[in-house]
Structures are given as structure tokens and as C-alpha cells.
């Protein structure tokens, strides 16, 4: 008889910080760039070069710590983690083992199963390594040091998650929080947010942890969910067959939907950590923490509470809009301009979401201005254009951020609100469609809809539909 198993998951999340320059030198952190062009003696590990700490890295790390309910370590320092690898130019990485900058925090997540706190063991600062590029054709590996020295924070959770759903909810929460702070863009596809999954299984009811494996190379939420399901099944199969799970690091292959062993898991002592001799300790005063705290933006959970009070839009809309800080900013700025939160929410939730899906875009990539969206809403509200014309105009605003008032003027898209002109058009439609007129008089309501449609066609979609309806009913008696 098969036993019941519980999955136990902890995450190590690496986040590249949004500083303009690297953690210990003034080279650019911009993504892309020709290989080895964002480099200097410090980030390529030249003998005699000395690191200088980027203050903004500390500020971002503290800001993330405060937003995730951590204790800030006011006397913190760096350590050397020694290992040899071709993408690691100094043969050590500057990291934090003994006195990480933040510890003992938590974030609250929500899944279908309800709310839950996931504890954060620590957050530490470190430098990223370079990048190896394997050239299959030449059968060589070449190294690009542009990423070497890019500032990272590593957020280490406690093993508090029990399912892929909880893991995704936790990552979503971290990503939103960090994006709201402006500390990183958290793009998984560009590697500015990376998660390693530590997973073990145990019998339900057992308090002892099973042997865990660590999975790397996970660059999308989908890959993370698949890797968790796959590794859970692999470990259960081993245990059911009476075999042992080996503690090791495994690499997930997204194409094959499976993982394979990379290396046996090292312990901290294998890295010969010792205090970094080239950097002084960081002393963070109460005043500095208070200053960073005073600059923290309104985070998503606070926004949701305020939206409920202030805007009277459905909960579902508020959740979607606030899931991206950029979208929330557009919503708030547009509402401030036109004073119609419900209308703004409808445009974002229906038309903007539809176009984003078509173009496979993230909310962060929205380029239209609140000013132009507010103008479009005013054009519809004042009856200058009708709903179907507005949708066409919005597509252009979405794509090119043009001024909708100017566009409507230039293209002659204003609604026909002249009653005399409309009366003539309606009269013509009635004369040309005797069958529909007869059907209407015979009690078929659908016939009226057909006649409205014909009038809209005759006016190239520019008629005011409300007026057309009124005139038709009047002229049909």
C-alpha cells in the first residue's frame, strides 16, 4: 500500500539590483552589450585591484528587508566564498555568510487554500559571476564578464512551502514587492530574478525532514512548477522502491521536462569562507534605516485596501491592476485627470488586457500616457465619439501613444450628433428595408436592432447609437 507524502520546499531567490553600476566598481550593469565591454580590473579580478562598495546596493537591500518584515543587521560585513570556476574571475565570490544584512522576516501569501506566512531566514548581498557561453560548433566555452560584479541580493526562505502553488504565490509576492520598491525589474527571462528550489518529501505526519535536493536553471514560473512536480515524483518513486534520495544539485532541462544530477551538494566548509579583508564592515545607523523607511512606496497590499475605500471598483479589477506597479500608476494618474475610476478600470481590464495578450506584453511594457487615456474617456463621455470608434482609436493610442483628440479631428471620426442629418439617414434606412419595418410592427424586437445596424453602416459607424434608437422608434411610430 502506497504511503501519503508531503513535499517540503524552501527557496533561494537571487535578484539582480537595479543600480546603474556594479556592486564594487563603476562598470555599467545594463543588460545586453557586446561581450566583455562592461568590465574593468575590479570585476575581472585583476591582481591588486580593490573593491569599493556601492551605497545604493545597501539601500536596496535594506528596503527589501523592511518590506519583507526582516530585522536589519546594523553591523554587517562581507565574506569571501572560495571556489574555482571559469566564470568567477577572482576564484572567490564576495558574499555574506556570518552577518547577512537582513534576517528573520516573512511574507504573507494567498493561495486557494487560504493565507499563509512564509518565513525568510535571511537576505544577503553578493556579486554575480560572469557567464559561460558554450559554442557547440567550435567545441569551446567562452566567457563574458559583463555580468561579473552585478549586485545581487539572495533571499533565503525557511522550508515553509508545501506545493508548487505556494512557491509561485511566494515568488509573485516577492517579485511584486521588489518591483514596487524599484529595487529590480525581476525579469526571469533576462535572469534578473532566479530561483533555486530545495525540495524533499516525507511521510505525512512526520516531523523529520527528508533528504533534500537543489534544483537550478529555472527561468520561468512554469518551469519552476514543472520542476517541483517532477522532482516530487522522482523522490517518491525512489522511496517507494526502498532506495535513498541523494543530497545533490540537479539541473532542470525545460525542453526534456526532467532534471539530471550536476554535482553532490557542497557544504559551507567546502567554500573556506573567511571575512573579506578588502572591505570595511557596514554600520547602519537608526537614522539611515528611518530615512530608507520614510522613502518606501505604498506597497500592493496597502494599495488594495485604499482602492476599496477610494475607487469603488470590483475587487477582481483592483487585484489585476495592482499586480503591476506600472499599471497601478497609469490607473491612478488617469483617474486623477478624468475622475472616473470605473471607466479607467474598464479600459485597462478589457481593451488594454486584450491588446497585451495579443502582443504578448507584460504590464510593465505599457507605453501609453494617462493623459491620452483620460482624453479618450472624455471623448466617449461627451458623446464626441461612440464606443466602437473609441476602441479603434484606443488601439492607436496603445501602440503609438497619439493624442486621441487630434487623431479624431484629423480622421473625421466625430459622432454624427446632428439630429436633422441623422433623421434623414434613419428615414432612408426605413425606406430601403420595408421587410424589417413590417417585422418590427409585427412585434419582432430584433428587427429594430437590424435597422440600428443599417443606420450605423450608412453613417460609417459615426452615428450616436442612442439617438438612432430614439429616432427609429419615433419614425416607426
PyMOL commands that set and color helices and strands:
alter all, ss='L'
color gray80, all
select helices_A, chain A and resi 55-67+145-147+164-181+188-190+221-240+268-271+286-294+300-310+315-322+325-338+341-358+363-365+370-381+387-400+404-410+419-432+434-441+446-458+465-476
alter helices_A, ss='H'
color red, helices_A
select strands_A, chain A and resi 5-16+71-72+75-76+79-82+92-95+102-111+114-127+131-135+140-144+151-157+193-203+213-216+248-253+258-264+274-275+282-283
alter strands_A, ss='S'
color yellow, strands_A
deselect
rebuild
show_as cartoon
